[in-house]
Amino acid sequence: MSNVTLTIGGREHIVSCDPGEEAHIEELGRTIDAKLSALPNLAGQSETRTLLFAALLLADEVHELRAGSRAAAQGAGADTADALDALAERLEALAERLET
């Protein structure tokens, strides 16, 4: 086993992984940290709540990507730019809800 130290939301987390997976785990950590960095007003939130916000944002992206894949497979032909705009709007709305 290997250990990787991830900095997420200004906090360090040590994660174990299989040898050779270190770079992938580090990139995943950077993705989570970037999600949190995009959210204002997280200062003072607990570590659990902060990571919950990141998980919700990432889960929303996965949901949208899956929905987009299903729509494309059914011949909906949604334009990629429109899908990204819609996702951005949903993420902004979610971020606003989380701020309150």
Backbone as CSV, one residue per row, in Angstrom:
resi,resn,N_x,N_y,N_z,CA_x,CA_y,CA_z,C_x,C_y,C_z
1,MET,0.833,-1.183,0.000,0.000,0.000,0.000,0.873,1.241,0.000
2,SER,0.376,2.267,-0.681,1.038,3.562,-0.692,0.144,4.562,0.027
3,ASN,0.740,5.625,0.514,-0.015,6.708,1.123,0.149,7.963,0.291
4,VAL,-0.948,8.697,0.152,-0.949,9.969,-0.570,-1.538,11.004,0.370
5,THR,-0.909,12.173,0.434,-1.446,13.258,1.241,-2.170,14.224,0.324
6,LEU,-3.463,14.400,0.582,-4.297,15.297,-0.202,-4.593,16.536,0.629
7,THR,-4.531,17.695,-0.002,-4.934,18.933,0.657,-6.264,19.348,0.054
8,ILE,-7.298,19.268,0.873,-8.657,19.575,0.422,-9.253,20.569,1.402
9,GLY,-9.669,21.701,0.861,-10.260,22.718,1.725,-9.304,23.225,2.783
10,GLY,-8.015,23.243,2.459,-7.015,23.722,3.409,-6.631,22.718,4.478
11,ARG,-7.169,21.520,4.386,-6.864,20.485,5.376,-6.178,19.308,4.689
12,GLU,-5.240,18.711,5.396,-4.525,17.571,4.831,-5.193,16.262,5.241
13,HIS,-5.271,15.357,4.272,-5.864,14.037,4.498,-4.911,12.997,3.915
14,ILE,-4.586,11.982,4.691,-3.726,10.902,4.208,-4.632,9.765,3.752
15,VAL,-4.405,9.333,2.514,-5.238,8.300,1.903,-4.339,7.160,1.440
16,SER,-4.729,5.955,1.725,-3.999,4.777,1.252,-4.515,4.384,-0.123
17,CYS,-3.614,3.894,-0.949,-4.006,3.426,-2.278,-3.023,2.350,-2.730
18,ASP,-3.387,1.667,-3.792,-2.494,0.670,-4.358,-1.323,1.352,-5.050
19,PRO,-0.180,0.692,-5.075,0.966,1.257,-5.788,0.596,1.546,-7.247
20,GLY,1.025,2.694,-7.727,0.735,3.090,-9.106,-0.510,3.950,-9.238
21,GLU,-1.325,4.027,-8.194,-2.547,4.829,-8.237,-2.368,6.216,-7.629
22,GLU,-1.163,6.520,-7.160,-0.921,7.774,-6.452,-1.312,9.003,-7.275
23,ALA,-0.867,9.056,-8.518,-1.150,10.234,-9.358,-2.648,10.404,-9.589
24,HIS,-3.345,9.296,-9.781,-4.791,9.364,-10.002,-5.502,9.882,-8.752
25,ILE,-5.124,9.373,-7.591,-5.730,9.804,-6.329,-5.428,11.280,-6.084
26,GLU,-4.204,11.704,-6.380,-3.847,13.112,-6.210,-4.704,14.004,-7.118
27,GLU,-4.930,13.565,-8.347,-5.769,14.343,-9.257,-7.214,14.418,-8.760
28,LEU,-7.723,13.308,-8.234,-9.071,13.319,-7.668,-9.147,14.305,-6.502
29,GLY,-8.121,14.312,-5.684,-8.076,15.258,-4.562,-8.069,16.701,-5.045
30,ARG,-7.303,16.969,-6.102,-7.283,18.332,-6.662,-8.648,18.722,-7.222
31,THR,-9.354,17.755,-7.810,-10.692,18.017,-8.336,-11.641,18.402,-7.206
32,ILE,-11.593,17.663,-6.118,-12.444,17.972,-4.966,-12.084,19.338,-4.400
33,ASP,-10.794,19.610,-4.252,-10.359,20.893,-3.717,-10.803,22.043,-4.616
34,ALA,-10.753,21.844,-5.922,-11.195,22.888,-6.854,-12.687,23.172,-6.690
35,LYS,-13.473,22.133,-6.475,-14.910,22.325,-6.242,-15.130,23.181,-5.008
36,LEU,-14.396,22.898,-3.956,-14.552,23.656,-2.724,-14.054,25.089,-2.885
37,SER,-12.997,25.266,-3.632,-12.460,26.606,-3.851,-13.443,27.491,-4.603
38,ALA,-14.292,26.877,-5.416,-15.269,27.631,-6.192,-16.463,28.074,-5.351
39,LEU,-16.591,27.519,-4.149,-17.715,27.869,-3.278,-17.295,28.946,-2.286
40,PRO,-17.953,30.087,-2.319,-17.640,31.112,-1.325,-18.288,30.769,0.020
41,ASN,-17.814,31.403,1.051,-18.419,31.316,2.387,-18.378,29.929,3.021
42,LEU,-17.341,29.157,2.740,-17.212,27.867,3.414,-16.381,27.969,4.686
43,ALA,-15.779,29.124,4.903,-14.973,29.294,6.113,-15.869,29.102,7.329
44,GLY,-15.374,28.400,8.297,-16.135,28.174,9.507,-17.019,26.935,9.459
45,GLN,-17.151,26.320,8.279,-17.938,25.093,8.166,-17.101,23.924,8.689
46,SER,-17.751,22.921,9.208,-17.022,21.746,9.684,-16.419,21.004,8.493
47,GLU,-15.424,20.200,8.781,-14.778,19.393,7.741,-15.790,18.474,7.064
48,THR,-16.648,17.874,7.857,-17.665,16.967,7.323,-18.604,17.705,6.383
49,ARG,-19.065,18.869,6.792,-20.004,19.640,5.972,-19.330,20.122,4.685
50,THR,-18.086,20.543,4.788,-17.347,21.010,3.614,-17.197,19.889,2.595
51,LEU,-16.819,18.701,3.063,-16.672,17.567,2.156,-18.024,17.116,1.612
52,LEU,-19.082,17.281,2.399,-20.425,16.976,1.918,-20.782,17.873,0.738
53,PHE,-20.471,19.176,0.837,-20.750,20.096,-0.267,-20.018,19.659,-1.530
54,ALA,-18.745,19.294,-1.388,-17.971,18.843,-2.548,-18.578,17.582,-3.136
55,ALA,-18.978,16.654,-2.289,-19.589,15.407,-2.771,-20.883,15.685,-3.517
56,LEU,-21.696,16.604,-2.998,-22.949,16.944,-3.674,-22.691,17.551,-5.053
57,LEU,-21.730,18.446,-5.135,-21.411,19.060,-6.428,-20.921,18.017,-7.432
58,LEU,-20.048,17.141,-6.983,-19.530,16.111,-7.878,-20.614,15.112,-8.268
59,ALA,-21.471,14.752,-7.327,-22.566,13.836,-7.638,-23.524,14.467,-8.641
60,ASP,-23.754,15.776,-8.524,-24.619,16.470,-9.473,-24.012,16.429,-10.878
61,GLU,-22.708,16.623,-10.970,-22.038,16.546,-12.272,-22.174,15.147,-12.872
62,VAL,-21.947,14.128,-12.067,-22.070,12.752,-12.546,-23.495,12.490,-13.024
63,HIS,-24.466,12.947,-12.248,-25.871,12.773,-12.624,-26.157,13.426,-13.977
64,GLU,-25.686,14.647,-14.144,-25.913,15.362,-15.404,-25.214,14.669,-16.573
65,LEU,-24.003,14.193,-16.346,-23.286,13.500,-17.418,-24.002,12.219,-17.814
66,ARG,-24.480,11.488,-16.822,-25.232,10.256,-17.118,-26.516,10.578,-17.856
67,ALA,-27.222,11.592,-17.404,-28.470,11.989,-18.062,-28.180,12.427,-19.495
68,GLY,-27.088,13.145,-19.686,-26.704,13.579,-21.026,-26.347,12.409,-21.916
69,SER,-25.676,11.415,-21.351,-25.315,10.234,-22.125,-26.561,9.460,-22.548
70,ARG,-27.508,9.342,-21.621,-28.759,8.649,-21.962,-29.519,9.405,-23.044
71,ALA,-29.559,10.720,-22.935,-30.284,11.517,-23.919,-29.616,11.397,-25.290
72,ALA,-28.292,11.413,-25.305,-27.581,11.283,-26.572,-27.808,9.904,-27.181
73,ALA,-27.817,8.890,-26.311,-28.041,7.530,-26.803,-29.442,7.369,-27.381
74,GLN,-30.382,8.135,-26.885,-31.750,8.066,-27.384,-31.954,8.985,-28.579
75,GLY,-30.896,9.589,-29.055,-30.996,10.434,-30.239,-31.473,11.839,-29.967
76,ALA,-31.386,12.278,-28.727,-31.839,13.629,-28.405,-30.938,14.670,-29.051
77,GLY,-29.669,14.351,-29.215,-28.743,15.247,-29.890,-28.555,16.584,-29.206
78,ALA,-28.571,16.617,-27.876,-28.399,17.881,-27.160,-27.018,18.436,-27.451
79,ASP,-26.962,19.700,-27.713,-25.706,20.385,-27.996,-24.845,20.415,-26.738
80,THR,-23.579,20.092,-26.863,-22.683,20.029,-25.716,-22.604,21.362,-24.983
81,ALA,-22.536,22.447,-25.715,-22.455,23.764,-25.080,-23.705,24.046,-24.263
82,ASP,-24.862,23.691,-24.777,-26.112,23.901,-24.033,-26.137,23.061,-22.772
83,ALA,-25.656,21.832,-22.871,-25.625,20.949,-21.706,-24.690,21.504,-20.639
84,LEU,-23.529,22.024,-21.055,-22.586,22.604,-20.101,-23.152,23.868,-19.464
85,ASP,-23.849,24.685,-20.248,-24.488,25.881,-19.696,-25.526,25.500,-18.654
86,ALA,-26.333,24.504,-18.961,-27.361,24.058,-18.018,-26.722,23.528,-16.736
87,LEU,-25.635,22.775,-16.876,-24.936,22.253,-15.705,-24.366,23.393,-14.876
88,ALA,-23.776,24.370,-15.536,-23.219,25.517,-14.815,-24.306,26.256,-14.044
89,GLU,-25.467,26.432,-14.650,-26.576,27.096,-13.969,-27.024,26.306,-12.746
90,ARG,-27.107,24.992,-12.885,-27.517,24.159,-11.752,-26.496,24.213,-10.625
91,LEU,-25.204,24.200,-10.983,-24.163,24.269,-9.966,-24.187,25.614,-9.249
92,GLU,-24.414,26.696,-9.994,-24.507,28.010,-9.380,-25.694,28.072,-8.429
93,ALA,-26.830,27.520,-8.834,-28.012,27.511,-7.978,-27.742,26.693,-6.715
94,LEU,-27.068,25.555,-6.876,-26.740,24.721,-5.728,-25.798,25.463,-4.785
95,ALA,-24.807,26.134,-5.348,-23.856,26.889,-4.537,-24.568,28.006,-3.772
96,GLU,-25.516,28.671,-4.407,-26.278,29.719,-3.726,-27.085,29.138,-2.575
97,ARG,-27.693,27.983,-2.786,-28.452,27.347,-1.708,-27.546,26.957,-0.559
98,LEU,-26.334,26.514,-0.868,-25.405,26.089,0.170,-24.881,27.278,0.973
99,GLU,-24.855,28.461,0.370,-24.370,29.650,1.048,-25.312,30.102,2.154
100,THR,-26.574,29.766,2.028,-27.551,30.229,3.024,-27.681,29.283,4.187
